[in-house]
């Protein structure tokens, strides 16, 4: 029979921490892209074009990373809820009624 011990509140806190990290990453990346986009005013030519393509490739990878972190955060939140609900339901089975 499977056994487990879990602290649903710690799982929930970890999910909140991931959510906060995603927000911080988005803010930092947004600032970086604002800086890089400003280069378009003063940088033209083949190197600038290649840089733009490389930056777009990196941006796509970064967005995938954000989606992965969001999925982790959502799974942690759901797991926390499931574990907390299971514990409450099991406790109700043994309550004096």
Buried (B, 14 or more C-beta within 10 A) or exposed (E): EEEEEBEBEEBBEBBBEBBEEBEEBEEEBEEEBEEBEEEEEEEEEEEEEEBBEEBEEEBEEBEEEBEEBEEBBEEBBEBBBEBBEEEEEEEEEEEEE
